[in-house]
C-alpha cells in the first residue's frame, strides 16, 4: 500500500517514492517538508536490540571523553542566552555518560531515554534519568536552560510531537544533531557500487539509503524538514548547518578519527555536505538581542 501521509510533518501532499527499498519498506520523500521515511514503518524494539550495550560497557571512558565538549556546548548556550546555564535536559541520554560530565561540571541535569537498561545504568551512577520518549518530555513538568538531543530524533515515532515537546520544556536553547540525508556519503550511497564499497569498508551488511537503514534510522531530516518542524512547534531557528561527527564542540556521540574517514570528512565539509545537521533553536516566546546572537557567527564557520 502506498504512503498517504508524511510520517514527519503529517502533510497529505503528494509523496514521492524513491524507488529504493530498505528492509522490505519503500523509501519515500515528502514534497512538503523534504524529509525521508520508510513505509511501511519498520518497528524497532530498542529493549531487545542491545543498541546501548557499548555505552554501558564504556561509561567511565565516554564520560571522560565528552567532558570538554560538555563544557563547550554549555558555553555556546550561555553565549547565546547572555546568562549562565543552570539546567540541562538531554533527550536520548543512553547510559548517562554526558549527564555524568554535565553533573560534575555543576549543572542540574535530567536525562530521558526509551532504553530501560541505559536509564537504569544512569541512575546507578547517581544521574537523574527517566524512561520516557522524546514526544512525552513535557511530562517531566519542568523547563530547562539547555535542551540537548544528539543523534536521537531520527529514532522517534512522531517527529512533530517531539519538536513540540522540546519547545514545551525549553526556556533557553535547544541543540539538536541528526544524520544528514543530503550529506556527501548519503548521496553517494544512492549508487549501488558505492553502497557495496561502503558496506565492505564498514564491515556490516546494512543497506542505507539517505541515512535510512530500517534498523535504527526510519526517518531522515533535511534542512527544510527541520525548518518546517520548528515552525510548526513554535521554535525559532537561529543556526542550521551541516556538521562533522568529529566536530570539536558538538561531536559527542560517536567520533570517527580513522584516516579514511577524516579524508572523506574533509571533502564533505568542503562542499557543505557534512554527515550531520546541527540545529540550534529557541522558543519563539524567548527574546534574544543581537549581541546574544553574535557568537553564532563564529560557530557557523567551524
C-alpha positions as CSV (number, residue, x, y, z in Angstrom):
1,X,0.0,0.0,0.0
2,X,1.3,3.5,-0.9
3,X,2.0,6.0,1.8
4,X,-0.8,8.5,2.2
5,X,0.6,10.9,4.8
6,X,4.1,12.0,5.7
7,X,5.3,10.5,8.9
8,X,7.3,13.6,9.7
9,X,5.2,16.7,9.0
10,X,1.8,14.9,8.6
11,X,1.2,16.5,5.3
12,X,-1.1,14.9,2.9
13,X,0.6,16.4,-0.2
14,X,1.9,14.1,-2.9
15,X,4.7,11.8,-1.6
16,X,7.5,10.8,-3.9
17,X,8.6,7.2,-3.8
18,X,12.4,7.0,-4.5
19,X,12.3,3.5,-6.0
20,X,14.6,2.2,-3.3
21,X,13.7,-0.5,-0.8
22,X,15.2,-0.9,2.7
23,X,14.3,-3.8,5.0
24,X,11.3,-4.5,2.8
25,X,10.0,-1.0,3.1
26,X,9.8,1.7,0.4
27,X,11.8,4.9,0.8
28,X,9.6,8.0,0.3
29,X,10.4,11.7,0.3
30,X,7.8,14.3,1.3
31,X,7.2,17.1,-1.2
32,X,6.2,19.4,1.7
33,X,9.0,19.0,4.2
34,X,11.6,17.3,2.0
35,X,12.1,14.6,4.7
36,X,12.6,10.9,4.0
37,X,10.9,8.0,5.6
38,X,10.2,4.3,5.3
39,X,6.7,2.9,4.5
40,X,5.5,0.6,5.8
41,X,7.2,1.7,9.0
42,X,9.8,-0.8,10.3
43,X,9.2,-1.5,14.0
44,X,12.4,-1.4,16.2
45,X,12.3,-2.9,19.7
46,X,15.1,-1.0,21.3
47,X,14.7,-3.0,24.5
48,X,15.7,-6.2,22.6
49,X,18.4,-4.7,20.4
50,X,21.3,-4.1,22.8
51,X,21.9,-0.9,21.0
52,X,23.2,0.8,24.1
53,X,25.5,-2.1,25.1
54,X,28.7,-0.5,24.0
55,X,27.9,2.7,26.0
56,X,27.1,0.6,29.1
57,X,30.4,-1.1,28.9
58,X,32.5,2.1,28.4
59,X,30.7,4.5,30.7
60,X,33.7,5.9,32.5
61,X,35.8,6.4,29.4
62,X,33.0,8.0,27.4
63,X,32.1,10.4,30.3
64,X,35.7,11.5,30.5
65,X,36.0,11.9,26.7
66,X,32.9,14.1,26.4
67,X,33.7,16.3,29.4
68,X,35.5,19.1,27.4
69,X,32.7,19.0,24.8
70,X,30.0,19.2,27.6
71,X,31.6,22.4,28.9
72,X,31.9,23.8,25.3
73,X,28.3,23.1,24.4
74,X,27.1,24.8,27.6
75,X,29.3,27.8,26.8
76,X,27.7,28.1,23.4
77,X,24.3,28.1,25.0
78,X,25.4,30.7,27.6
79,X,26.9,32.9,24.8
80,X,23.5,32.9,23.0
81,X,21.4,33.5,26.1
82,X,23.7,36.1,27.7
83,X,23.4,34.4,31.0
84,X,24.5,31.3,32.9
85,X,23.1,27.9,32.1
86,X,21.9,26.1,35.2
87,X,19.7,23.3,34.0
88,X,20.2,20.7,31.2
89,X,17.8,18.2,29.7
90,X,19.2,15.5,27.4
91,X,16.7,13.7,25.2
92,X,18.2,10.3,24.5
93,X,20.6,10.1,27.4
94,X,21.7,6.5,26.8
95,X,23.7,5.3,29.9
96,X,24.1,8.9,31.1
97,X,27.8,9.4,30.2
98,X,27.1,13.0,29.0
99,X,25.0,13.5,32.1
100,X,27.9,12.5,34.3
101,X,30.0,15.1,32.7
102,X,27.3,17.8,33.0
103,X,26.7,16.9,36.6
104,X,30.3,17.0,37.5
105,X,30.5,20.5,35.9
106,X,27.8,21.7,38.3
107,X,24.7,21.7,36.1
108,X,21.3,20.4,37.2
109,X,20.9,17.6,34.7
110,X,18.0,15.4,33.7
111,X,18.1,12.7,31.0
112,X,15.3,10.7,29.3
113,X,15.5,7.7,27.1
114,X,13.4,4.7,25.9
115,X,16.3,2.3,26.7
116,X,15.5,0.9,30.2
117,X,18.9,-0.6,30.7
118,X,20.5,2.8,29.8
119,X,18.3,4.7,32.2
120,X,19.0,2.1,35.0
121,X,22.7,2.5,34.4
122,X,22.4,6.3,34.6
123,X,20.5,6.1,37.9
124,X,23.1,3.6,39.2
125,X,25.7,6.2,38.6
126,X,23.8,8.8,40.5
127,X,22.4,10.6,37.4
128,X,18.8,11.7,37.2
129,X,17.2,9.9,34.3
130,X,13.8,8.6,33.4
131,X,12.4,6.1,30.9
132,X,10.4,8.4,28.7
133,X,10.3,9.0,24.9
134,X,11.1,12.4,23.4
135,X,7.5,13.0,22.5
136,X,6.5,12.9,26.2
137,X,9.3,15.1,27.6
138,X,6.7,17.7,28.8
139,X,5.5,15.1,31.4
140,X,8.6,16.0,33.3
141,X,6.8,19.1,34.4
142,X,10.0,21.1,34.2
143,X,11.8,23.6,31.9
144,X,15.5,23.8,31.1
145,X,18.0,26.4,30.0
146,X,19.6,23.9,27.6
147,X,17.9,21.0,25.8
148,X,20.3,18.6,24.0
149,X,19.3,15.8,21.6
150,X,22.2,14.3,19.7
151,X,21.5,11.7,17.0
152,X,18.2,10.7,18.7
153,X,15.3,12.3,16.8
154,X,15.8,10.0,13.8
155,X,14.5,7.2,16.1
156,X,11.3,8.8,17.3
157,X,7.8,7.7,16.3
158,X,6.4,11.2,15.9
159,X,8.9,13.9,15.0
160,X,6.3,16.7,15.2
161,X,5.3,15.7,18.7
162,X,9.0,15.5,19.7
163,X,9.7,19.0,18.4
164,X,6.6,20.4,20.2
165,X,7.8,18.7,23.4
166,X,11.2,20.3,23.0
167,X,9.5,23.7,22.7
168,X,7.4,23.0,25.9
169,X,10.4,22.1,28.1
170,X,12.8,24.8,26.8
171,X,13.3,28.1,28.5
172,X,16.6,28.7,26.6
173,X,18.4,27.0,23.8
174,X,17.8,23.6,22.1
175,X,20.8,22.0,20.4
176,X,19.9,19.1,18.0
177,X,22.0,16.9,15.8
178,X,20.6,14.4,13.3
179,X,22.1,12.5,10.4
180,X,22.2,14.5,7.1
181,X,20.4,12.7,4.2
182,X,21.9,15.2,1.9
183,X,25.5,14.7,3.1
184,X,28.1,13.6,0.6
185,X,28.3,10.0,1.7
186,X,24.5,9.7,2.0
187,X,24.2,10.9,-1.6
188,X,27.0,8.7,-2.9
189,X,25.4,5.6,-1.3
190,X,22.5,6.1,-3.6
191,X,24.7,4.4,-6.2
192,X,24.8,0.6,-5.9
193,X,28.6,0.4,-6.4
194,X,29.3,3.0,-3.7
195,X,26.8,1.2,-1.4
196,X,28.6,-2.1,-1.8
197,X,32.0,-0.5,-1.2
198,X,30.7,1.3,1.9
199,X,29.3,-1.9,3.3
200,X,32.6,-3.7,2.7
201,X,34.6,-0.8,4.2
202,X,32.4,-0.5,7.3
203,X,32.2,-4.3,7.8
204,X,28.5,-4.6,8.0
205,X,25.6,-5.6,5.8
206,X,23.2,-2.7,6.4
207,X,21.8,-1.3,3.2
208,X,21.5,2.5,3.8
209,X,19.6,5.0,1.6
210,X,19.6,8.7,2.6
211,X,20.7,7.6,6.1
212,X,17.7,5.3,6.4
213,X,18.6,1.7,7.3
214,X,15.5,0.1,8.8
215,X,17.5,-0.8,11.9
216,X,17.9,2.4,13.7
217,X,17.0,5.2,11.3
218,X,13.5,5.1,9.9
219,X,13.2,8.8,9.2
220,X,15.6,11.4,7.9
221,X,15.5,15.2,8.2
222,X,16.7,17.6,5.5
223,X,17.3,21.3,6.3
224,X,13.8,22.1,5.0
225,X,12.4,19.4,7.3
226,X,14.0,20.9,10.4
227,X,12.9,24.4,9.5
228,X,9.3,23.3,8.9
229,X,9.1,21.3,12.2
230,X,10.5,24.2,14.1
231,X,7.9,26.5,12.5
232,X,5.1,24.0,13.5
233,X,6.4,23.7,17.0
234,X,6.8,27.5,17.6
235,X,10.6,27.3,17.7
236,X,12.9,29.9,16.1
237,X,15.9,28.6,14.1
238,X,19.0,30.5,15.0
239,X,21.6,28.2,13.4
240,X,21.3,25.4,10.9
241,X,24.3,23.9,9.1
242,X,26.0,20.7,8.2
243,X,28.4,19.2,10.7
244,X,31.2,16.6,11.0
245,X,30.7,13.9,13.6
246,X,34.2,14.9,14.7
247,X,33.1,18.5,15.4
248,X,35.3,19.9,18.2
249,X,32.3,21.1,20.1
250,X,29.2,19.1,19.1
251,X,30.8,15.8,18.0
252,X,29.8,14.0,21.2
253,X,28.1,10.7,20.2
254,X,30.5,8.6,18.1
255,X,33.5,10.4,16.7
256,X,35.5,8.6,14.0
257,X,39.1,9.5,13.8
258,X,40.3,6.9,11.2
259,X,42.4,8.3,8.4
260,X,40.0,7.2,5.7
261,X,37.0,8.8,7.4
262,X,38.9,12.0,8.1
263,X,39.7,12.4,4.4
264,X,36.0,11.8,3.4
265,X,35.0,14.2,6.2
266,X,37.3,17.0,4.9
267,X,35.8,16.6,1.4
268,X,32.2,16.6,2.8
269,X,32.7,19.7,4.8
270,X,34.5,21.5,2.0
271,X,31.3,21.1,-0.1
272,X,29.0,21.9,2.9
273,X,27.7,18.3,2.8
274,X,28.8,17.0,6.2
275,X,27.3,13.8,7.6
276,X,25.3,15.5,10.3
277,X,23.0,18.5,10.6
278,X,23.3,20.8,13.5
279,X,20.2,22.8,14.6
280,X,20.2,25.5,17.3
281,X,16.8,26.8,18.2
282,X,14.8,28.6,20.8
283,X,11.2,29.1,21.8
284,X,9.5,31.9,19.8
285,X,8.5,33.4,23.1
286,X,12.1,33.9,24.2
287,X,13.5,37.2,23.1
288,X,17.3,37.5,22.3
289,X,19.2,40.6,21.4
290,X,21.6,41.0,18.5
291,X,24.5,40.9,20.9
292,X,23.5,37.5,22.2
293,X,23.4,36.1,18.7
294,X,26.8,37.4,17.6
295,X,28.7,34.4,18.8
296,X,26.9,32.2,16.3
297,X,28.8,33.8,13.5
298,X,31.9,32.0,14.7
299,X,30.1,28.7,15.3
300,X,28.7,28.8,11.8
301,X,32.2,29.0,10.3
302,X,33.6,26.0,12.1
